[in-house]
Amino acid sequence: MKGPIKFASPLLDEATVEAAADVLRSGHITSGVWVERFEAALSEFCGARPVRVVTSATAAMEIALQLCGIGRGDEVITCAQSFFAVPNMIVKQGATPVFVDCDPLTRNIDLAAVAARIGPRTRAIMPTHWPGSLVDLDALYALARDRKLRVIEDAALVMGSTFNGRPIGAIGDLVSFSFHPNKNMTSIEGGALVVNDADEAKRVEVLRFHGIERLADGTRDVGFPGGKFNLPDVNARIGLAQLDVLDSENARRAEIAASYRAGLSSVGGITLMPQSPDRASSFHLFPVLVDGREAFLARMKEAGIGIGVHYRRNDEYPMYRKSHLPNAEWFSERVVSLPMHLCLTDDDVAYVTSTIASGW
């Protein structure tokens, strides 16, 4: 048996490690100049839109909901197929998540279902982008404009993906990213929120640091119970180095994905996710649909291959009301994610595909 093959493995080169060490040696390790530089670089990456970094994508989503003024009595429409941070943050604001089904092919939020569920209490749409497909941004924002709703894109899984040639984050309303260690780029822990203008960016700065506002006379005031979500300079320095190599590393992920597709395209019991020519994926994950998932997971464990399940639908958790969403149910029972990271060799990928092709 070859292996073990890890499901995910962050890659930090020695130059990045040394750069982080330099920040530690500097004596200034909380938010400072490196946060400013990281935000400026992310802004350039996102088409010159303002970007503010925080401690996680979850924090970014919480702040985004606060920017939209969403609270008790409001509803936010989201897809049952997402990480549970999305509905959790909606509930944390006192609002109600309204789950809709996903597209039967791409797993992205079903925009026709969204339109049907919009009601008098709906304040926003909160879709999750999936690797390999992405939400149709043209249709999403046409709907949002028509119904005068805010949009908060959960782009935690798609850093570096493009829609019609433009990076996710370069267009739209509010967009949140994750820099968790298993993502395409990492700051160890961290996230970012893309906003619309300088006023929103300034508001993020207040909300991520206790709600403190500095007054003209040098004193401070707190007008909102903000969180403590400021990113340290050490993390920002790592994130900046990771952003520098994001395009080249995403190219390697695309090579791995192409090898998986070639090796699995004719394997019975495996359904590959569709690809759209106008939506280039950065392949944080390589999800497939498997018939007989429990047996498949047992076979992969036996072979020493790390596998993830991303994700079971949110409405099956006890704190949320279960809905009848057939597409989300179907995906939730079958989806698995294959190993996808930069430490994988061609031999590793061939081993994964040949093991799957041998059956389970």
N, C-alpha and C positions, 0 to 999 in steps of 0.2 A: 504493500500500500504506500503510495506517495502521500506526502502531507506531513503535518497538517497544513491546510491552505486556509488562511484567515479570511473571514468575510470582509473586513475592512482593515486598513493599516495606513495611518498618516505618514507622510514622507516630509521630513525636515532636513535639509542639507546642512552641512557644517557651517556654511556662510550665514545661514539664518540663525543657527544656534549661537554663533559668535556675535551676531548683531544683537540678539536678545541679551546676551551677557554684557555687551557694552552698555545697554540701557540700565541694567542692574548695577553696573559699576558707576554709572553717572550720579547715582543718589536720588534721581527723580524718577519714580517708578509708577506713580499714579497718572491720571489723565493729564496730558501736556502736549508738547510739540509733536510727538509721534502720532497721537490721536488726530491732530489737525492735518498732518501729512497724509495719514491713511484716509481720512475723510475726503481730502482733496483728490487723491488718486481714485477713490471709488466714485466720486462725482464725475471725474473725467471718463471713467469706464461706463457710467450710466448717462452719457450724452449731456454732461454738464448740469444735470439735475442735482439739487442739494441732497446730501447724504449725511446722516448722523449715525455713529456707531454706538452700540450698547452691549450689554453682557451676554445677550442671547437673542435668537429670533423670537423666542417667546416674549421677552421683554419688548422687542420691537412691535409685536402684534398688540401687546397690552397698551403701549403708548399710542399706536395707531388708532385704536378704538377710542382712547381718550381724546385724541386730536379731533375725531369726528363727533365728539360730544355724546357718545352712545352710553346709555345707562339704563336704569330701571324702567321697565315697561316697553323698551325698544326690542325689536327683532333684527337679527342678522342672519341672512340666508347663506348657508354653507353646505358643502358636500359631505355626506356620511363617510366617504372615502378620503381620509386625511389623518395626520397625526393628531392625537387628542389635545395637543396644546391649543389648537384652533378653537374648538368649542369651549375648552376650559377658560380661555381668556375672555370669551364672550360672556360666560356665566359670571366670571370674576367682576365684570363691570355692572352686573345686575341685569343684563339683557338676556334674551332667550335665543339660543341657536335653533334655527329652522332647517332641518336636514332635508336635502333633496337627493335624488338619485344621480348616478354618474352615467356618462356615455357608455354604451355597451362595448365599444371597441377601444377607446383611448383611456378610460377611467377618469377623465376630467369631468368637472361639474356639468350637468345637463342644463344648458341655458334655457331650453324650452320649459323645463321643470321649474327653473328659477322664476321665469316670467309668470308662471301659473301660481306661484306661492307668494308673490308680492302683495302685501296688504297695507292697511293704513298705519301699522306700527313698524313696517320695514324701514330700516335706516341705511343698510349697507349690504353689499355682497362680498363674501370672503371666500374666494376660490383657492384651491391648491393646484399648483402646476406639477405635472408628473413628468419624470424623465422619459424622453422618447416621443412626447406628443405635445404638451403645453396646451393651455386654454386658448381658445380662439379669441384673441384680444380685440379684434375688430368688432366681433359680435357682442362680446362682453361689454365694451364701453359704449356701443350704440344703445344697448339695453339700459345701461346705467344712466346715460345722458337723458334718454327718453323718460325714464321714471324718476329722475333727479335723486339718484342714490350714490353714496360714496362706494368706492371699491378698495379693498385691502387685499392685495395679492400675497398669498403665502408662497414665496419663491425659494423656500429653504432648500429645496432639492435640485435647483436648476441654475446655480450660479454659472454664468458663461454661456447659457443657452440663448438662442436668438429666435425672434419671430419676424418673418419677412426681412431678414438681414440686420435687424436691430437687436441689441442685447436686451434681455428681460431686465426691466428697471429703467430703460431709457425712455419709455413711453408709459402713459397711464396715470394712475392716481397714487396711492400709497403702496409701496412694495417692500416686503421684508425678506431679508436674507439671513442664512445661518452660516457661521464659521466654526461649527462643532468639529471635533477631530475627525469624524468620518465623512465630512463633506469634501467637495472638490478643492476648497482652500480652507485653511484653518487659522484661527488666532488662539488656539488651544480651546478656549470657550469665547463666544462672541457672536454678534449679529449686527445687522445694519437696517436702517429704515430710509428708503428713498421718499422724499417729500416733494411738494410742488413749488415752494417759494421760500424766501428768506424768513418770512413770518412764521411759517410752519417749522422751519429748522430751528428758529429761536425757541419756539414752544417745546420742541423735543428736548432741547438743552435744559429747560426748566423741569420738565416731567421726568427726565432721567436722573435728576439730582435733587430729590426731596421736594420738588415743587418750589424751590427757592428762587425768588426774583430779586435781583440787586437794584436798589432804588438810586435815584440821582444823587441823594445826599450821602451815599456810601453805606447806608443801612440795608437790611434785608427784610423781605416779607415772604410769607408762604400763603398763596391763594388757593392751593390745591394739594391734597396729600399725595405727592409724587413718590416714586420709588427711588431706589439706589441702584442705578443701572449703568453707571459710567464705566467705560472700558479703560483699564490701565495702559500706560505707554508700552509696557513689555509686550502685552498682547497685540497692541496696534503695530509694533515693529515687526512682529512675526507675520501678522496679516498683510502688511505692506510687501514683505518679501514673497509671500505666497501669491499675492496678486500679480507680481511681476512675471511669474512663471505659469499663470493660470492657463493661458492660451495653449502653450506647448504641452502642458500636462493634460488638458482636455483633449488634445489631439491624440495622445496615447490612449486615453479612455475610449475614444472613438474607434481606435484600432482593435482594442479588446472587444468592444461591442460587435464590431464587424466579424470578428473571429467566432464569437458566440453564435451570431446569426447564421453564419455559414455552417457551423458544426451542428446546429440544432434544428435547422429549418425543416428537415424531413423526419425528425424523431417523433414517433407517436406518443400521444399523451402530453405533449408540450405545445402550448400556443404562445407565439411570440407577439409582443406588442407592435401595433402598426407604426409606421414612420410616415411623417408628412414632409414633403420637399421644402415647404416654406417655414419649417420649424426645426432648427438644428439643435440637437440635444447635447448637453455637456456630460451626460451619462454618469451622474452621481450614483445611480442604481442601475442594475440591469434586471428588471422584473420580468418574470415569465408566469404563465398560468399553467398549473399542473393538475392533471387528473390523478386522484389518489394522493393527496398531499402528505398525509401522515406517513404512508409507506415511503414516499420520496424523501421526506426529511430523515427518516430512519436510515435509509440507504446512504444519504450524504454524510450523516454522522459516522456511519461505519467506515466510509471512505476517507474520513478526515477532512471533509470539505465544509467550511463555514457557510451557513445559509441564513438569511433573514426573512422575516415575514413583514412586509410593508405595504399596507397595514390592514389589520382587521377594521371593520367599519366601526365608527364611533358610536352609533346608536345601539350597539350591542352591550355597551358598558352599563352597569346598574344605575349610574347617576343620570343617564339620559333615557328618554322614552324611546322604546324600540318602534321603528317604523317599518312599513312594508315597502322596501326599496329593492326590487328584484335584481337589478344590475349590480348594485353594491354588495348584495348578499352573495351573488355568484362570484364576483371578484374576491371577496373576503375569504371565501372557502377554498380558493385555488391559488392565490398569488404567493409567490416566493421571489426573493431577490438573490441572484447569484453573486459570488465574489466579484467586486469591482473596485480595484485600487491600483496605485502605481507600482506597488511591489510585486504584482503578478508578472510572471514570465510567460512567454509563449507556451512553454511546456506545461505550466500550471493551467493555462486556459484549455490546452488540448486535453489534459487530464480530466478537467471538469466536464468538458463536452463528451469525452469518450465514456466516462463513468455514467453520465446521464443516458447516453445512447445505449448502454448495456442493459438498461431497465431497472425497475425497482419493485 
